[in-house]
Amino acid sequence: MNAIDNISKEEYKEVVEIWEASVRATHDFLKEEDIEYFKPLILNTYLDAVELKCIRNNDRKIVGFLGVADQNLEMLFIDPDFRGKGIGKALLNYSIHKLNVRKVDVNEQNEQAVGFYKHFGFEVIKRSDLDSSGKPFPTLHMELKKNYLQERG
């Protein structure tokens, strides 16, 4: 496991299922109607707007994925059954070193994610009261510390 792979359009439904399971496990501030609002947007719009990469299990099933656009980590979601197994770390490191990611926006209420990104060298540079859809979910705009790559080699 932990080899980074591409995602085909035929797998988008599987990706959205992982997104939904991950969101339900980590975004307890979202209501059911919020999840239902975002689901079709992710399937029909957001996935096509990013470079998608994933990690698969031994059965070739996607267990975590990321999406990157313009040096920004737009999405990073892990199947809840595979959390804590280094998949998020592997995807994040790949995004930094191979896709040149330098920024990520995180829901402020998703404290696990905020802590995760801080642990890997991101710092908060700005805060917005609304998310990118204009919904009332405060967002932290984080950037990779300038010296992070030199420190980590």
DSSP file (Angstrom, degrees, kcal/mol; ACC not computed):
  #  RESIDUE AA STRUCTURE BP1 BP2  ACC     N-H-->O    O-->H-N    N-H-->O    O-->H-N    TCO  KAPPA ALPHA  PHI   PSI    X-CA   Y-CA   Z-CA
    1    1 A M              0   0    0      0, 0.0    56,-0.1     0, 0.0     3,-0.1   0.000 360.0 360.0 360.0 179.2    0.0    0.0    0.0
    2    2 A N        +     0   0    0     54,-0.5     2,-0.4     1,-0.3    55,-0.1   0.458 360.0 134.6  74.4   5.8    1.0    3.7    0.0
    3    3 A A        -     0   0    0     53,-0.3    53,-0.6     1,-0.0     2,-0.3  -0.705  59.8-121.8 -77.3 136.6    1.9    3.8   -3.7
    4    4 A I  E     +A   55   0A   0     -2,-0.4     2,-0.3    51,-0.1    51,-0.2  -0.646  38.4 179.4 -83.7 134.8    0.4    7.0   -5.2
    5    5 A D  E     -A   54   0A   0     49,-2.9    49,-2.6    -2,-0.3     2,-0.1  -0.851  27.2-105.9-132.6 164.2   -1.9    6.3   -8.1
    6    6 A N  E     -A   53   0A   0     -2,-0.3     2,-0.4    47,-0.2    47,-0.2  -0.454  27.7-133.5 -84.5 163.9   -4.1    8.2  -10.5
    7    7 A I        -     0   0    0     45,-0.6     2,-0.2    -2,-0.1    45,-0.2  -0.977  14.3-145.0-120.6 131.6   -7.9    8.2  -10.4
    8    8 A S    >   -     0   0    0     -2,-0.4     3,-1.9     1,-0.1     4,-0.2  -0.579  26.6-113.3 -92.2 159.8  -10.1    7.7  -13.4
    9    9 A K  G >  S+     0   0    0      1,-0.3     3,-1.7    -2,-0.2     4,-0.3   0.825 116.1  65.2 -59.2 -31.8  -13.4    9.4  -14.0
   10   10 A E  G 3  S+     0   0    0      1,-0.3     3,-0.3     2,-0.1    -1,-0.3   0.694  99.2  54.3 -64.3 -17.6  -15.1    6.0  -13.7
   11   11 A E  G <> S+     0   0    0     -3,-1.9     4,-2.2     1,-0.2     3,-0.3   0.402  75.4 101.2 -97.1   2.3  -14.0    6.0  -10.0
   12   12 A Y  H <> S+     0   0    0     -3,-1.7     4,-2.7     1,-0.2     5,-0.2   0.874  79.3  54.6 -56.4 -39.7  -15.5    9.4   -9.1
   13   13 A K  H  > S+     0   0    0     -3,-0.3     4,-2.0    -4,-0.3    -1,-0.2   0.919 108.8  48.4 -61.6 -42.3  -18.5    7.8   -7.4
   14   14 A E  H  > S+     0   0    0     -3,-0.3     4,-1.9    -4,-0.2    -1,-0.2   0.893 110.6  51.9 -62.2 -40.5  -16.1    5.7   -5.2
   15   15 A V  H  X S+     0   0    0     -4,-2.2     4,-2.7     1,-0.2    -2,-0.2   0.914 108.4  50.2 -62.6 -43.9  -14.2    8.9   -4.4
   16   16 A V  H  X S+     0   0    0     -4,-2.7     4,-2.8     1,-0.2    -1,-0.2   0.867 107.1  55.2 -64.6 -35.5  -17.4   10.7   -3.3
   17   17 A E  H  X S+     0   0    0     -4,-2.0     4,-2.4     2,-0.2    -1,-0.2   0.905 110.0  45.7 -63.1 -40.3  -18.2    7.8   -1.1
   18   18 A I  H  X S+     0   0    0     -4,-1.9     4,-2.8     2,-0.2     5,-0.2   0.921 111.8  52.3 -66.9 -43.1  -14.9    8.1    0.6
   19   19 A W  H  X S+     0   0    0     -4,-2.7     4,-2.9     1,-0.2    -2,-0.2   0.944 112.1  46.0 -55.5 -48.8  -15.4   11.9    0.9
   20   20 A E  H  X S+     0   0    0     -4,-2.8     4,-2.6     1,-0.2    -2,-0.2   0.924 113.7  47.1 -64.3 -45.4  -18.8   11.4    2.5
   21   21 A A  H  X S+     0   0    0     -4,-2.4     4,-1.3     1,-0.2    -1,-0.2   0.905 115.0  47.4 -62.7 -40.9  -17.6    8.7    5.0
   22   22 A S  H  X S+     0   0    0     -4,-2.8     4,-1.5     2,-0.2     5,-0.3   0.922 111.9  49.2 -65.6 -45.5  -14.6   10.9    5.9
   23   23 A V  H  X S+     0   0    0     -4,-2.9     4,-3.1    -5,-0.2     3,-0.3   0.909 109.6  51.8 -61.9 -42.6  -16.7   14.0    6.3
   24   24 A R  H  < S+     0   0    0     -4,-2.6    -1,-0.2     1,-0.2    -2,-0.2   0.823 112.8  46.7 -64.3 -29.3  -19.2   12.1    8.5
   25   25 A A  H  < S+     0   0    0     -4,-1.3    -1,-0.2    -5,-0.2    -2,-0.2   0.726 129.5  19.2 -82.8 -22.6  -16.3   10.9   10.7
   26   26 A T  H  < S+     0   0    0     -4,-1.5     2,-0.7    -3,-0.3    86,-0.2   0.658 111.3  64.9-124.1 -22.1  -14.5   14.3   11.1
   27   27 A H    ><  +     0   0    0     -4,-3.1     3,-2.2    -5,-0.3    -1,-0.1  -0.511  49.5 157.2-107.1  63.5  -16.9   17.2   10.3
   28   28 A D  T 3   +     0   0    0     -2,-0.7    -1,-0.2     1,-0.3    -4,-0.1   0.576  67.5  69.2 -69.2  -4.9  -19.4   16.9   13.1
   29   29 A F  T 3  S+     0   0    0     -3,-0.1    -1,-0.3     2,-0.1     2,-0.3   0.597  81.8  92.7 -84.4 -11.9  -20.3   20.6   12.6
   30   30 A L    <   -     0   0    0     -3,-2.2     2,-0.2    -7,-0.2    -3,-0.0  -0.613  69.8-139.7 -83.6 142.2  -21.9   19.8    9.2
   31   31 A K    >>  -     0   0    0     -2,-0.3     4,-1.9     1,-0.1     3,-0.6  -0.529  29.1-103.5 -91.1 165.2  -25.6   19.1    9.0
   32   32 A E  H 3> S+     0   0    0      1,-0.2     4,-2.5     2,-0.2     5,-0.2   0.891 122.7  53.8 -55.2 -42.3  -27.1   16.5    6.8
   33   33 A E  H 3> S+     0   0    0      1,-0.2     4,-1.7     2,-0.2    -1,-0.2   0.810 104.9  55.2 -68.1 -26.8  -28.3   19.1    4.3
   34   34 A D  H <> S+     0   0    0     -3,-0.6     4,-2.2     2,-0.2    -1,-0.2   0.932 109.3  46.3 -67.1 -44.9  -24.8   20.5    4.1
   35   35 A I  H  X S+     0   0    0     -4,-1.9     4,-2.2     1,-0.2    -2,-0.2   0.925 113.4  48.9 -62.4 -44.2  -23.4   17.1    3.1
   36   36 A E  H  < S+     0   0    0     -4,-2.5    -1,-0.2     1,-0.2    -2,-0.2   0.826 109.9  53.6 -65.3 -30.9  -26.2   16.7    0.6
   37   37 A Y  H  X S+     0   0    0     -4,-1.7     4,-0.7    -5,-0.2    -1,-0.2   0.916 114.0  40.1 -67.2 -43.9  -25.4   20.2   -0.8
   38   38 A F  H  X S+     0   0    0     -4,-2.2     4,-2.7     1,-0.2     5,-0.2   0.805  98.0  77.2 -79.1 -29.8  -21.8   19.4   -1.3
   39   39 A K  H  X S+     0   0    0     -4,-2.2     4,-2.4     1,-0.2     5,-0.2   0.906  99.2  39.3 -52.1 -54.8  -22.1   15.8   -2.7
   40   40 A P  H  > S+     0   0    0      0, 0.0     4,-3.0     0, 0.0     5,-0.3   0.865 114.1  56.2 -66.5 -31.9  -23.2   16.7   -6.2
   41   41 A L  H  X>S+     0   0    0     -4,-0.7     5,-2.5     2,-0.2     4,-2.3   0.924 110.1  45.1 -62.6 -42.8  -20.8   19.6   -6.4
   42   42 A I  I  <>S+     0   0    0     -4,-2.7     5,-2.1     3,-0.2     6,-0.2   0.956 117.5  43.9 -64.5 -49.7  -17.9   17.4   -5.6
   43   43 A L  I  <5S+     0   0    0     -4,-2.4    -2,-0.2    -5,-0.2    -1,-0.2   0.921 126.5  28.7 -61.2 -46.6  -19.0   14.7   -8.1
   44   44 A N  I  <5S+     0   0    0     -4,-3.0    -1,-0.2    -5,-0.2    -2,-0.2   0.664 136.7   9.3 -96.1 -18.3  -19.9   17.0  -10.9
   45   45 A T  I  X5S+     0   0    0     -4,-2.3     4,-0.7    -5,-0.3     3,-0.4   0.701 117.4  51.2-127.5 -56.5  -17.6   20.0  -10.5
   46   46 A Y  I >4<S+     0   0    0     -5,-2.5     3,-1.0     1,-0.2     4,-0.4   0.871 104.7  55.1 -65.6 -40.4  -14.8   19.9   -7.9
   47   47 A L  G >4<S+     0   0    0     -5,-2.1     3,-0.9    -6,-0.3    -1,-0.2   0.864 108.3  49.8 -64.0 -34.4  -13.2   16.6   -8.9
   48   48 A D  G 34 S+     0   0    0     -3,-0.4    -1,-0.3    -6,-0.2    -2,-0.2   0.673 103.9  61.8 -74.7 -15.7  -12.7   17.8  -12.5
   49   49 A A  G << S+     0   0    0     -3,-1.0     2,-0.3    -4,-0.7    -1,-0.2   0.477 102.8  54.1 -90.0  -2.1  -11.1   21.0  -11.2
   50   50 A V  S <  S-     0   0    0     -3,-0.9     2,-0.7    -4,-0.4    19,-0.2  -0.861  85.6-106.9-130.5 161.0   -8.2   19.4   -9.5
   51   51 A E  E     - B   0  68A   0     17,-3.1    17,-1.8    -2,-0.3     2,-0.4  -0.823  45.9-150.3 -83.5 120.5   -5.3   17.0  -10.1
   52   52 A L  E     + B   0  67A   0     -2,-0.7   -45,-0.6    15,-0.2     2,-0.3  -0.779  23.0 169.1-102.1 136.8   -6.4   13.8   -8.3
   53   53 A K  E     -AB   6  66A   0     13,-1.9    13,-2.5    -2,-0.4     2,-0.3  -0.963   8.8-177.2-137.6 155.4   -4.2   11.2   -6.7
   54   54 A C  E     -AB   5  65A   0    -49,-2.6   -49,-2.9    -2,-0.3     2,-0.4  -0.919  25.4-129.8-145.4 169.9   -5.0    8.3   -4.4
   55   55 A I  E     -AB   4  64A   0      9,-2.2     8,-3.0    -2,-0.3     9,-1.1  -0.989  28.2-157.5-120.6 136.6   -3.7    5.4   -2.4
   56   56 A R  E     - B   0  62A   0    -53,-0.6   -54,-0.5    -2,-0.4   -53,-0.3  -0.780  11.7-125.6-112.5 155.6   -5.3    2.0   -2.8
   57   57 A N    >   -     0   0    0      4,-2.6     3,-2.0    -2,-0.3    -1,-0.1  -0.222  48.2 -82.1 -84.5-174.3   -5.4   -1.0   -0.6
   58   58 A N  T 3  S+     0   0    0      1,-0.3    -1,-0.1     2,-0.1    -2,-0.0   0.703 131.9  57.4 -66.0 -18.8   -4.3   -4.5   -1.7
   59   59 A D  T 3  S-     0   0    0      2,-0.1    -1,-0.3     0, 0.0     3,-0.1   0.262 119.4-110.6 -92.6  11.7   -7.6   -5.0   -3.4
   60   60 A R  S <  S+     0   0    0     -3,-2.0     2,-0.4     1,-0.3    -2,-0.1   0.631  72.0 143.8  68.5  16.2   -7.0   -1.9   -5.5
   61   61 A K        -     0   0    0      1,-0.1    -4,-2.6     2,-0.0    -1,-0.3  -0.703  58.2-111.2 -85.1 136.0   -9.8   -0.1   -3.6
   62   62 A I  E     +B   56   0A   0     -2,-0.4    -6,-0.3    -6,-0.2     3,-0.1  -0.492  39.4 171.5 -67.3 130.1   -9.2    3.6   -3.1
   63   63 A V  E     +     0   0A   0     -8,-3.0    16,-3.0     1,-0.4     2,-0.3   0.470  66.4   7.9-118.4  -8.1   -8.6    4.3    0.7
   64   64 A G  E     -BC  55  78A   0     -9,-1.1    -9,-2.2    14,-0.3    -1,-0.4  -0.935  64.6-176.3-167.3 149.4   -7.5    7.9    0.5
   65   65 A F  E     -BC  54  77A   0     12,-2.6    12,-2.3    -2,-0.3     2,-0.3  -0.977   8.2-159.6-148.8 161.5   -7.3   10.7   -2.1
   66   66 A L  E     -BC  53  76A   0    -13,-2.5   -13,-1.9    -2,-0.3     2,-0.4  -0.952   5.4-154.7-136.8 159.7   -6.2   14.3   -2.6
   67   67 A G  E     -BC  52  75A   0      8,-2.3     7,-2.0    -2,-0.3     8,-1.6  -0.997  13.8-171.7-136.3 132.9   -6.9   17.0   -5.1
   68   68 A V  E     +BC  51  73A   0    -17,-1.8   -17,-3.1    -2,-0.4     2,-0.3  -0.962  10.7 169.5-128.7 140.3   -4.5   19.8   -6.0
   69   69 A A  E >  S- C   0  72A   0      3,-2.1     3,-1.7    -2,-0.4   -19,-0.1  -0.955  71.6  -9.6-146.8 131.0   -4.9   23.0   -8.0
   70   70 A D  T 3  S-     0   0    0     -2,-0.3     3,-0.1     1,-0.3    30,-0.1   0.898 126.6 -53.2  51.4  51.9   -2.5   25.9   -8.3
   71   71 A Q  T 3  S+     0   0    0     28,-0.3    31,-3.0     1,-0.2    32,-1.8   0.642 114.2 121.2  61.2  15.7   -0.2   24.8   -5.4
   72   72 A N  E <   -Cd  69 103A   0     -3,-1.7    -3,-2.1    29,-0.2     2,-1.1  -0.938  65.3-135.4-113.4 127.7   -3.3   24.6   -3.2
   73   73 A L  E     +Cd  68 104A   0     30,-3.2    32,-0.7    -2,-0.5    -5,-0.2  -0.714  28.7 177.0 -78.7 104.1   -4.3   21.3   -1.5
   74   74 A E  E     +     0   0A   0     -7,-2.0     2,-0.3    -2,-1.1    -6,-0.2   0.771  61.8   7.4 -84.1 -27.8   -8.1   21.5   -2.3
   75   75 A M  E     +C   67   0A   0     -8,-1.6    -8,-2.3    -3,-0.1     2,-0.3  -0.981  50.1 171.8-157.0 142.4   -9.0   18.1   -0.8
   76   76 A L  E     +C   66   0A   0     -2,-0.3     2,-0.4   -10,-0.2   -10,-0.2  -0.837  19.5 166.2-150.8 110.3   -7.5   15.4    1.3
   77   77 A F  E     -C   65   0A   0    -12,-2.3   -12,-2.6    -2,-0.3     2,-0.4  -0.987  16.6-161.9-134.8 138.8   -9.8   12.7    2.5
   78   78 A I  E     -C   64   0A   0     -2,-0.4   -14,-0.3   -14,-0.2     5,-0.1  -0.945  33.1-106.1-120.9 137.5   -9.2    9.2    4.0
   79   79 A D    >   -     0   0    0    -16,-3.0     3,-2.8    -2,-0.4     4,-0.3  -0.447  34.6-126.8 -56.2 127.4  -11.6    6.3    4.4
   80   80 A P  G >  S+     0   0    0      0, 0.0     3,-1.1     0, 0.0    -1,-0.2   0.803 108.6  60.5 -53.5 -31.3  -12.4    6.3    8.2
   81   81 A D  G 3  S+     0   0    0      1,-0.2    -2,-0.1     3,-0.0   -18,-0.0   0.654 108.9  44.1 -69.9 -13.1  -11.4    2.6    8.4
   82   82 A F  G X  S+     0   0    0     -3,-2.8     3,-1.0   -19,-0.2     5,-0.5   0.252  82.9 125.5-116.4  10.9   -7.9    3.5    7.2
   83   83 A R  T <   +     0   0    0     -3,-1.1   -19,-0.0    -4,-0.3    -4,-0.0  -0.398  69.5  28.3 -69.1 148.9   -7.3    6.6    9.3
   84   84 A G  T 3  S+     0   0    0     -2,-0.1    -1,-0.2     1,-0.0    -3,-0.0   0.631  91.1 104.0  78.7  13.9   -4.1    6.6   11.5
   85   85 A K  S <  S-     0   0    0     -3,-1.0    -2,-0.1     0, 0.0    -1,-0.0   0.202  99.8 -98.4-112.7  14.5   -2.2    4.3    9.1
   86   86 A G  S  > S+     0   0    0      3,-0.0     4,-2.3     4,-0.0     5,-0.1   0.517  90.5 118.9  87.2   4.4    0.0    7.0    7.4
   87   87 A I  H  > S+     0   0    0     -5,-0.5     4,-2.6     2,-0.2     5,-0.2   0.934  76.6  46.3 -71.5 -45.4   -2.1    7.4    4.3
   88   88 A G  H  > S+     0   0    0      1,-0.2     4,-2.8     2,-0.2     5,-0.2   0.917 114.0  49.7 -60.5 -42.9   -2.8   11.1    4.9
   89   89 A K  H  > S+     0   0    0      2,-0.2     4,-2.8     1,-0.2     5,-0.2   0.924 111.4  48.5 -61.4 -45.7    0.9   11.7    5.7
   90   90 A A  H  X S+     0   0    0     -4,-2.3     4,-2.2     2,-0.2    -2,-0.2   0.918 114.4  45.6 -62.7 -44.1    1.9    9.9    2.5
   91   91 A L  H  X S+     0   0    0     -4,-2.6     4,-2.5     2,-0.2    -2,-0.2   0.917 114.0  48.7 -65.6 -43.0   -0.6   11.8    0.4
   92   92 A L  H  X S+     0   0    0     -4,-2.8     4,-2.2    -5,-0.2    -2,-0.2   0.938 111.6  48.7 -64.1 -46.2    0.4   15.2    2.0
   93   93 A N  H  X S+     0   0    0     -4,-2.8     4,-2.8     1,-0.2     5,-0.3   0.910 111.8  50.4 -59.6 -41.8    4.1   14.5    1.5
   94   94 A Y  H  X>S+     0   0    0     -4,-2.2     4,-3.0    -5,-0.2     5,-1.1   0.925 109.8  50.6 -60.2 -44.5    3.5   13.6   -2.1
   95   95 A S  H  <5S+     0   0    0     -4,-2.5     6,-2.7     3,-0.2     4,-0.4   0.868 114.5  44.0 -64.5 -35.7    1.5   16.8   -2.7
   96   96 A I  H  <5S+     0   0    0     -4,-2.2     4,-0.4     4,-0.2    -2,-0.2   0.937 123.8  32.8 -72.5 -47.2    4.3   18.9   -1.2
   97   97 A H  H  <5S+     0   0    0     -4,-2.8    -2,-0.2    -5,-0.2    -3,-0.2   0.789 132.9  24.9 -85.8 -28.9    7.2   17.3   -2.9
   98   98 A K  T  <5S+     0   0    0     -4,-3.0    -3,-0.2    -5,-0.3    -2,-0.1   0.744 130.4  34.9-107.6 -29.9    5.7   16.2   -6.3
   99   99 A L  S   <S-     0   0    0     -5,-1.1   -28,-0.3    -4,-0.4    -3,-0.2   0.350 100.1-124.2-109.5   4.3    2.8   18.6   -6.8
  100  100 A N        -     0   0    0     -4,-0.4    -4,-0.2    -6,-0.3     2,-0.1   0.799  40.1-178.5  62.4  32.8    4.4   21.7   -5.2
  101  101 A V        +     0   0    0     -6,-2.7   -29,-0.2     1,-0.2    -1,-0.2  -0.432  18.2 159.2 -65.8 134.7    1.6   22.3   -2.7
  102  102 A R        +     0   0    0    -31,-3.0    42,-3.0     1,-0.2     2,-0.3   0.437  57.2  46.2-129.8 -11.2    2.2   25.3   -0.5
  103  103 A K  E     +dE  72 143A   0    -32,-1.8   -30,-3.2    40,-0.2     2,-0.3  -0.951  49.9 177.2-138.9 154.0   -1.3   26.2    0.8
  104  104 A V  E     -dE  73 142A   0     38,-2.3    38,-3.2    -2,-0.3     2,-0.5  -0.969  19.3-143.9-152.8 142.9   -4.4   24.6    2.2
  105  105 A D  E     - E   0 141A   0    -32,-0.7     2,-0.4    -2,-0.3    36,-0.2  -0.926  24.4-173.1-106.4 132.9   -7.7   25.9    3.5
  106  106 A V  E     - E   0 140A   0     34,-2.6    34,-3.4    -2,-0.5     2,-0.3  -0.973  31.7-109.8-130.0 138.6   -9.2   24.1    6.5
  107  107 A N  E >   - E   0 139A   0     -2,-0.4     3,-1.7    32,-0.2    32,-0.3  -0.525  28.0-138.7 -61.8 125.6  -12.5   24.3    8.3
  108  108 A E  T 3  S+     0   0    0     30,-3.0    -1,-0.2    -2,-0.3    31,-0.1   0.844 101.9  57.6 -56.9 -34.9  -11.6   25.9   11.6
  109  109 A Q  T 3  S+     0   0    0     29,-0.5     2,-1.6     1,-0.2    -1,-0.3   0.619  85.0  83.7 -74.6 -11.3  -14.0   23.5   13.4
  110  110 A N    <>  +     0   0    0     -3,-1.7     4,-2.1     1,-0.2     3,-0.4  -0.599  57.7 170.3 -90.3  76.6  -12.1   20.5   12.0
  111  111 A E  H  >  +     0   0    0     -2,-1.6     4,-2.5     1,-0.2     5,-0.2   0.813  69.6  59.2 -63.6 -32.4   -9.6   20.6   14.8
  112  112 A Q  H  > S+     0   0    0    -86,-0.2     4,-2.3    -3,-0.2    -1,-0.2   0.934 109.1  44.4 -60.6 -45.0   -8.0   17.2   13.8
  113  113 A A  H  > S+     0   0    0     -3,-0.4     4,-2.7     2,-0.2     5,-0.3   0.910 111.2  52.8 -67.5 -42.2   -7.2   18.5   10.3
  114  114 A V  H  X S+     0   0    0     -4,-2.1     4,-2.2    -7,-0.2    -1,-0.2   0.935 112.8  45.3 -57.8 -46.1   -5.9   21.8   11.7
  115  115 A G  H  X S+     0   0    0     -4,-2.5     4,-2.4     2,-0.2    -1,-0.2   0.888 110.6  54.6 -63.4 -40.3   -3.6   19.9   14.0
  116  116 A F  H  X S+     0   0    0     -4,-2.3     4,-1.2    -5,-0.2    -2,-0.2   0.941 111.2  43.6 -58.7 -50.2   -2.5   17.5   11.2
  117  117 A Y  H  <>S+     0   0    0     -4,-2.7     5,-2.5     1,-0.2     3,-0.2   0.886 112.3  52.3 -68.4 -37.8   -1.5   20.4    8.9
  118  118 A K  H ><5S+     0   0    0     -4,-2.2     3,-1.8    -5,-0.3    -1,-0.2   0.916 105.7  56.0 -61.1 -41.5    0.3   22.2   11.7
  119  119 A H  H 3<5S+     0   0    0     -4,-2.4    -1,-0.2     1,-0.3    -2,-0.2   0.828 107.0  50.6 -58.4 -33.0    2.2   19.0   12.5
  120  120 A F  T 3<5S-     0   0    0     -4,-1.2    -1,-0.3    -3,-0.2    -2,-0.2   0.120 131.2 -87.0 -98.7  21.7    3.5   18.9    8.9
  121  121 A G  T < 5S+     0   0    0     -3,-1.8    24,-3.1     1,-0.3     2,-0.3   0.584  82.0 133.0  95.5  10.3    4.7   22.5    8.8
  122  122 A F  E   < -F  144   0A   0     -5,-2.5     2,-0.3    22,-0.3    -1,-0.3  -0.712  33.0-166.2 -92.4 147.7    1.7   24.6    7.8
  123  123 A E  E     -F  143   0A   0     20,-2.6    20,-2.5    -2,-0.3     2,-0.4  -0.965  28.0-104.3-131.2 151.4    0.8   27.7    9.7
  124  124 A V  E     +F  142   0A   0     -2,-0.3    18,-0.3    18,-0.2     3,-0.1  -0.575  38.1 168.1 -73.9 127.2   -2.3   29.9    9.7
  125  125 A I  E     +     0   0A   0     16,-3.3     2,-0.3     1,-0.4    17,-0.2   0.591  65.4   3.6-111.1 -18.4   -1.8   33.1    7.7
  126  126 A K  E     -F  141   0A   0     15,-1.3    15,-3.0     2,-0.0     2,-0.4  -0.986  58.1-144.5-162.0 158.1   -5.5   34.2    7.5
  127  127 A R  E     -F  140   0A   0     -2,-0.3     2,-0.4    13,-0.2    13,-0.2  -0.995   9.2-163.6-131.6 138.9   -9.0   33.4    8.7
  128  128 A S  E     -F  139   0A   0     11,-2.8    11,-2.5    -2,-0.4    -2,-0.0  -0.947  19.1-143.2-118.9 143.5  -12.3   33.8    6.9
  129  129 A D  S    S+     0   0    0     -2,-0.4     2,-0.3     9,-0.2    -1,-0.1   0.770  88.1  45.4 -73.0 -25.4  -15.7   33.8    8.5
  130  130 A L  S    S-     0   0    0      6,-0.2     9,-0.3     8,-0.1     2,-0.1  -0.824  83.8-120.2-117.6 155.3  -17.3   32.0    5.5
  131  131 A D    >   -     0   0    0      4,-2.7     3,-2.3    -2,-0.3    -1,-0.1  -0.261  46.8 -86.2 -82.5-178.7  -16.1   29.0    3.5
  132  132 A S  T 3  S+     0   0    0      1,-0.3    -1,-0.1     2,-0.1    -2,-0.0   0.678 129.9  55.5 -66.5 -15.9  -15.5   29.3   -0.3
  133  133 A S  T 3  S-     0   0    0      2,-0.1    -1,-0.3     0, 0.0     0, 0.0   0.407 120.4-107.9 -91.8   1.5  -19.2   28.5   -1.0
  134  134 A G  S <  S+     0   0    0     -3,-2.3    -2,-0.1     1,-0.3    -5,-0.0   0.601  73.6 142.3  82.3  10.8  -20.2   31.5    1.2
  135  135 A K        -     0   0    0      2,-0.1    -4,-2.7     1,-0.1     2,-2.5  -0.555  66.4-103.1 -85.4 153.8  -21.5   29.1    4.0
  136  136 A P  S    S+     0   0    0      0, 0.0    -6,-0.2     0, 0.0    -1,-0.1  -0.243  79.7 120.9 -78.3  55.2  -20.9   30.1    7.6
  137  137 A F        -     0   0    0     -2,-2.5    -2,-0.1   -29,-0.0    -3,-0.1  -0.919  65.0-128.2-116.8 103.3  -18.0   27.7    8.3
  138  138 A P        -     0   0    0      0, 0.0   -30,-3.0     0, 0.0   -29,-0.5  -0.201  26.4-153.2 -54.1 136.8  -15.0   29.7    9.4
  139  139 A T  E     -EF 107 128A   0    -11,-2.5   -11,-2.8    -9,-0.3     2,-0.5  -0.933   8.7-147.5-119.6 134.7  -11.9   28.7    7.3
  140  140 A L  E     -EF 106 127A   0    -34,-3.4   -34,-2.6    -2,-0.4     2,-0.7  -0.883  11.8-147.5 -98.9 128.1   -8.3   28.9    8.2
  141  141 A H  E     -EF 105 126A   0    -15,-3.0   -16,-3.3    -2,-0.5   -15,-1.3  -0.862  24.2-171.6 -96.3 116.0   -5.9   29.7    5.3
  142  142 A M  E     -EF 104 124A   0    -38,-3.2   -38,-2.3    -2,-0.7     2,-0.4  -0.813  10.6-167.0-114.7 150.3   -2.7   27.9    6.0
  143  143 A E  E     -EF 103 123A   0    -20,-2.5   -20,-2.6    -2,-0.3     2,-0.2  -0.979  31.9-103.4-134.9 146.1    0.6   28.0    4.2
  144  144 A L  E     - F   0 122A   0    -42,-3.0   -22,-0.3    -2,-0.4   -23,-0.1  -0.509  48.6-105.0 -67.4 130.0    3.7   25.8    4.4
  145  145 A K    >   -     0   0    0    -24,-3.1     3,-1.6    -2,-0.2     4,-0.5  -0.284  26.8-122.3 -57.3 141.3    6.4   27.5    6.5
  146  146 A K  T 3  S+     0   0    0      1,-0.3     3,-0.4     2,-0.1     4,-0.3   0.862 110.3  42.9 -55.1 -41.2    9.1   29.0    4.3
  147  147 A N  T 3> S+     0   0    0      1,-0.2     4,-2.5     2,-0.1    -1,-0.3   0.431  86.7  98.1 -88.6   2.3   11.9   27.0    6.0
  148  148 A Y  H <> S+     0   0    0     -3,-1.6     4,-2.4     1,-0.2     5,-0.2   0.917  82.2  48.0 -57.9 -47.2    9.9   23.7    6.2
  149  149 A L  H  > S+     0   0    0     -4,-0.5     4,-1.6    -3,-0.4    -1,-0.2   0.864 112.5  48.8 -67.0 -35.1   11.5   22.1    3.1
  150  150 A Q  H  4 S+     0   0    0     -4,-0.3    -1,-0.2     2,-0.2    -2,-0.2   0.916 112.1  49.8 -67.5 -41.1   15.1   23.0    4.2
  151  151 A E  H  < S+     0   0    0     -4,-2.5    -2,-0.2     1,-0.2    -1,-0.2   0.903 119.5  36.4 -63.3 -41.2   14.4   21.6    7.7
  152  152 A R  H  <        0   0    0     -4,-2.4    -1,-0.2    -5,-0.2    -2,-0.2   0.652 360.0 360.0 -88.0 -16.2   13.0   18.3    6.3
  153  153 A G     <        0   0    0     -4,-1.6    -3,-0.2    -5,-0.2    -4,-0.1   0.480 360.0 360.0  74.0 360.0   15.3   18.0    3.4
